[in-house]
């Protein structure tokens, strides 16, 4: 990798990290705090608050991506991060569940994921793009893990309002990183015809498989964490002590995820790695749905979940960047991020409704069923071509 490529990877991973850390801070504690908000005893509304961010993200990812193809990446990133910060500060002032929902929806309106990923692709050569996308995906996984460890402690210190305010501050810090650390990409010489770019980004069969996958992954994540915190408390681990489980589990999971990612990249065999990770998710959801494990059992389940989640968060965006058309890459990645954030909304809203009406077992059954569907869709996956390889082997 050149110095510019390395700088692009590190700086954009930092931008994702600052933004996603703030988002993830809310996930482990919101369902526990929600009863203190007016109207917060309804799990359906709690799930809607968690997922509202994903709905507005889903609506705006493609428009942001198309706009960045035409007018450049950085201006759209600045605007999106500012909107996200405004939503964070609105949520910090919430005294009722509906204001929290509004704040989360405004956070989602800053839909810059597709633009930032397209910028990363613009600044790297194809043979190094997997490394940069894996760097970004791994950072997202790391921030998720860090939030699970730090959020209960910070919640005890500054409360939910403080966590939302901190989220806004981190978004403003990300603007500074983009302005001072991220290399500039040239404006496109000519914008692609919007309809053709949208068709290429939305209808490519391999991209469709990846879009289904990222949708399911985030439905499972958000539906699962409506019931996991309460289950851990029921097992005897207080919220303020959840970090004692998460910290060792997360550290070990990052060590375990490295070999499969390296294997998928060097051997160009992402299919067995992807299918294996999804199968692990399925096993975790099925086990949690039919058993009532103690703290040790929950730790084992969380370890398996985090390994699979981190592998998929690193693998999926790198595959999207390799399958996406060179022109209209912002649109193609926008479609991917739309399905990702739509998964956040569906996971929160549907997961909350299912938990409200069918309990913990129902939520896990929903997640397990979706993992089965993902395995079926991913079964026909092909490996992307290597540069200079005319007939790539199937994975």
N, C-alpha and C positions, 0 to 999 in steps of 0.2 A: 504494500500500500504506500502511496505517496504521502508526503506530509499533509497535503490538502485533504486527501481522503481520510486520513487518520483524524485530522482536526474536525472534519465534517462529522464523522461518526461519533467522536467523543462529545462534541458540543451539542449535536442534535439529540443524542441519548440523554444529555443533561437536561435539555428542554423538556423532553418527554418525562424524565424522572421528576422534575420539579412539579410539573402539572399533574402527573398521575399520583404522586405521593399525596398531594392534597386531596385528591378524589378518594383514594383508598383509605385515608385516615377516617373517613366517615363510615365505611362499610362495617367494621367490627363492632361499632358502638351505637349506631343510629337506632337499630331495632330495640336495644335495651333502654335508650334514652327516650324514645318516642312517647311513651305514656306520660311524660312530664309536659308534653305539648298538648294544647287543646285539640281534641280529636285524634290524638295519637294512640289510642287504645285499639283502633281498627287496623288489623294487620294488612288488609287490602290497601288502605291509604298509606301505611308505612311502606309497603312494597312499591306503591305508585311514587312515593317520594324518592326512594332509591332509584327507581327506573326512569323518572321523568327526564333526567339528564340524557338518557339514551334516546328518547323519542326526538328531542330537538336536534341532537347530534345526527340522527338518522335522516332527518329532513334536510339538513344543511351540508352534510359532507360532500355530496356531489356538486352543489352550487359553488362551494368553496374551492373544490378541486378544479372545476371548469374555469372559475375566475382566475385561479393561480396559473393555469395554462396560458391564459391570455395576458395577464398583467404582472405576472411574477409572483414568486412564492412569499418573500419576506413581508410585503405590505399586508397580505392576507393573514399571515401568522400574527403580526402585531395586533390587527383588529380583533382576531379571534381570542387571543390571550386577554385583551382588555375587557371583552364581553364576559369571558369566563370569570375574571376577577370581580366584575360587578355582580354577577350572580352569587359568588361566594360571600360577598359582603351583605347582600340581601338575605341570604339564608342565615347568616350570623345574627341577624336581628329578628329572626322568626320566633314568635311566641305561640304559634299554632301550626298545625300540620299543613294547612293550605299555603301559608307563606313559605314554609320549607319546600313544598312542592314547586312553588313559583321560582324560588331561588335556584333549585336544582335544574329546572327547565332553562333558566337563563344561563346557568353554567354551560349547559349543553349547546346553547346557541353559538358558543365560541368553538366551532367545529374545525379545528386546525390539524387534526391527526393526518388526514389524507394529504394536506399540503406539506406538512413536515416530512412525511415519508417520501413524497414525490421529490422534495428538495434533496433528501438523502440520496435518492436514485440519480438525480441530476449531477451530483457532485462526485459520484463514484463510477469506476469502470465496472462492467458486468461481472468480470471474474472476481471482483472484490465486494460485490454488492451483498452477497450472502453474509459476509462477515459484518458489514455495517448494519444490515437489517437484524442480524442476530444480536449485535451489540445493543440496538434499540430495544428489541424484544426482551433480551435478558435484563435490561435496565428496568423495563416495566415490571417484569417478574420480581426483581429485587425490591422495587418500591412497594409492590404489593406485600411482599414478605416483611419489609421494614415497617410498614403501616400496621400490620397485625401485631408486631411486637411493641411498637411505640404508641399506638393509638390508645389503648387502655390506660397507659401511664399518663399521657397528655390529657386525656379526658378527665382523669381525676384531678389534674392540676388546673386546667383552663376551661373545662366544660365543652359542650358541643358548640356553643357560640364561638369560643376561642379556636376550636379546630377549623370551623368554617372561615374565620378571619385569617388564620394561618394559611389556609388554602389560597385565599386571595393574594396574600403577600408573596407566596411562592410563585403564583402566576405572574406577578409583576417582576419578580426576579428573573423569570424565564424570558420576559421581553428584553431585559438587559443582556442576557446570554445571547439571544438571537442577534441583537444589534452589534455586539462587540466581539463575539467569538465564532459565530457561524459564518463560513465563507459565503461570498455572493455567487449566485448562479446567474448566467446570462439570460436575458429575456429571450423567449422563443422567437425565432425569426418570423414564423407565421403560426397563427393559432389553427389547430385542426378544426375541420368542420364538426360542430358539436354533435350532430346526429351520428356521424360515422364513429367518432371517438366514443360516444356512449355505447354504441352497439359493440365495438371491439372490447370495451371494458366490462360490459354486462353479460355478453353472450358467449365468451370464450369458455369452452366446456371445463377446462381445468380450473379457471378462475371461479366458475360456478361452484365446483366442489369445495374450493377453499372458502368461498363466501358462506356456504352452508356450515362449514366447520367452525368458522370464527363466530357465527351466530349462535350455534349450539354451545360453544365453549363459554360464552358470556351469559347465556340463559342459565346454564348450570351454575356458574360462579355466583350470580346474584340470587338465584333461587335458593341455593345451598346456604348462603350466609344470612338468610332470614331465620333459619332454624339452628344453625351450628352454634352461635354464641349462647343461646339459651340451653342447648344440650350440654355444652361444656359446664355451664353453671350448675345444671342439674346433676352432673357427674361429680360435683364437689369442688370445682375450680372457680373461684370468684373472678369477676371481670377484670379487676385490677391485677390478677395473677395470670391472666391468659398468656402474657408474654413468656412465662416460664415454660409453656408448652411450645409456643410458636418459635422462639429463638433457636433452640437446638434443632428443631425439625427443619426450619428454613435453611439454616447453614448447611446441614447435611444434604438437603435437596439440591442445592446449587452445585455441590460436588458431584452428585449422582447424575445430574442432567448433562454434564459436559461430554462424556463419551458418546451418547447417542447423537448429539448435535454434530460432533466432529465426524462421526461415521456417516451421517446423512450427507454432509457437505463434501467430504473427500471422496467418497465412493459414489456420489450422486444417486443415493438410494434413500430418498425421503419417505417413500411409501411405507416400508416396514416400520420405520421409526414412528411415523404418524399413526399408523394403525395400532401399534403397540401402546402408544400413549393414550389413545382413545379407549382401548381395552382396559387400561389401568383405571381411567376415570369411571368406566362402567362398573368395574369391580368395587371401587370405593363407594359409589352411590348405592349399589345393591347391598353391600355389607352394612352400611349405616342405616339403610331402610329396614332391615330385618333383624337387627341386633340393637342392644342397648349397651354399648361398650363403656367401660370406665375410662379414667384419664389415660391410662397406658394404651388402651385400644383406640381412643380418639387420636392420640399422638401418632400411632402407626398409620391410621387412615389419612391424617393430614399430611404425613410425610409422603405417602404414595400420591395423594392429590397434588401436592406442590411440585413433585418431580414431573408429573405428567403435564400440569399446567404450564410450568416454566419451559419445558421442551416445546410445547405447542405455541406458546407466545413468541418464542424465538424462531421456530421453523415456518409458521404460516406466513408472516410478512415477507420473509426472504423469498419464499416461493412465489408470492404475488408479484414481487418486484421483477422476478425472472420471467414470468409468463406475461406480464403486462406489456402492451404495445409501446414502442418508443415514443410515438406521438400520442398525446392524450393519456400519458401515464398518470397525470393528476386525476383524470376522470376514473381510470381503472382502479386506482388506489382509493379514490373517493367511494366507489361502489363497495369495495371491501370494507372500508371503515363504516359505511352506512349500515351494512349488515351486522358489523360488530356492535355498534352502538344501539341498533334496533334490538339486538340480543340483550343488552343491558336493560332496556325498557321492558321487554317481554319477560325477562328473568325476574325483575323486581315486581312488576304488576301481576303476572301470572303466578309467580312463586308465592307472593303474599296471599293471593286469593286461594290458591290450593292449600297453603298452610292454615289459613283461616277456616276452611271448610273440611279439609281431610287430614289435617295434622302433619306432624313431622314425617311420618311414613309416606304420606301422599306427596310431599315435596321431593323426597328422595326418589320415589317411583317416577315422577315426572322427569327428573334428571337422568335416571337410568334408561328410560324409554327413548329420550332424545339421543343419548350416546349410542344406543342400538341403531337408530336411524342414521347417525353420522357414519358408523362403520359401514353400513350398506352403501351410502353415497360414495364414500372414499374408496370402495373396493376396486373401482375401475381406474384409479389414478395412474398417470404416467409421469415419469421423471422429466423435468425440463431439460432442454438441450444444453450441452456445454458449448462454449465458444470453440469453433473449429471442428465440431463433431457433427457429421451429416445425419447419421442414423443413431440417435441416442438409444441406449438400452432401456427397456421398460424397468421401472422399479419393482 
